Amino acid sequence: MDRAELAAFLRRRREELRPEDVGLPVGARRRAPGLRREEVASLAAMSADYYTRLEQQRGPQPSEHMLASLARALRLSDGERDYLFHVAGRNAPSPRVTSTHVAPALQRVLDRLDDTPALVLSNLGEILVQNRFAEALYGDSSHFTGLARSSFYRWFTDPRERLVYREQDRDHQSRAQVSSLRAAYATMGAQSRAGELVRALRKESAEFAELWERHEVVRRFEDHKVLVHPQLGEIEVDCQALFTEDQSQALLVLTAPPRTESFEKIQLLGVLGTENFDRERSGGLSRA
C-alpha cells in the first residue's frame, strides 16, 4: 500500500469535483475548491474521520468494499478506479466479473434526477445505486449480501420480493426475470456469477427450474408497469432504460404523466421515505 500516493490521489480527485458534479447543492461560498472531506465521506458511506485519516496518510488499508465506495463517490472512471485499488494494495476487479462500480456516465445522469424514482442495475439484477425516491418505492437494497444481492435470486427465494408487483403480473415478471438472467448467462458464461446464480436457483426453486428449461427470450424491461407500495397502493409508471455500451449496467427512470394520481403518489414517495416501507415489507425480519 502506497499511503502517500493514495492520499495524494484522493485529495486531487476531491479537489477537482464540484458539489453540482455529485448532485449536492452548491450552498454558501467555499474557502477551498472542490468537495469537502465530510462530503466525500458521506457519499462513500464512511465516517469523516476515516476518510480524513486516509488523506493524511494515517488510515488503515481500505477494504475492497471501501475502495469501491470511494470510487463511486469520487466519480472515478474504470481506469482511475483500478489505479485507486492498485495504490491501496488491492487487486482491481476482474473485467470478467460483473462490476459494482457504477458507470460514471450513468451516475452523472442519476445525480440530476431528484424528483422521480431512478436506479442503476447490473445485468445480474443488482441495484448498484438508487435515489431516495427509488428507495422509498423498492426499499433499501444496501443490506443484501451474497447471492441475495441479485433481484433474480430474491424473486424466486423470498416471497416478500414479489409484493411490489400485483398478483396478476407476477407470472409474467417471473418469466422476465429468468429471461434477463439467461441473457447475462450467455454473455458471462457458466463459470461466472451468472452461472452461480443459475445453479443455485435450479436447486432452490422448482418454478425457476421449469422456466429455465423454456429458453425464452423477452424484452428486459417493460415500458409500462404497475408497482405496489405498502402505503400508497398501485402506482402506474413508464419505465425508460439507458444502457452502458457493453449492456452490463442500466439506468432505469420511472415516471408518471403530470397531474395524474400516480404522479401525485410519486411526489409522496419523497415524503414517506423508506422507514415504513422496510417495516411493512420485512415484517421485522432482516433484509440481508
Secondary structure, DSSP 8 states (H G I E B T S, - for coil): --HHHHHHHHHHHHHH--GGGGT----S--SSSS--HHHHHHHTTS-HHHHHHHHTT-S----HHHHHHHHHHTT--HHHHHHHHHHTT-----TTS---S--HHHHHHHHT--SS-EEEEETTSBEEEE-HHHHHHH---TT--GGGGBHHHHHHH-GGGGGGB-GGGHHHHHHHHHHHHHHHHHHH-TTSHHHHHHHHHHHH-HHHHHHHTT-----SS-SEEEEEETTTEEEEEEEEEEE-TTSSEEEEEEE--TTSHHHHHHHHHHHH-SHHHHHHHHTT----
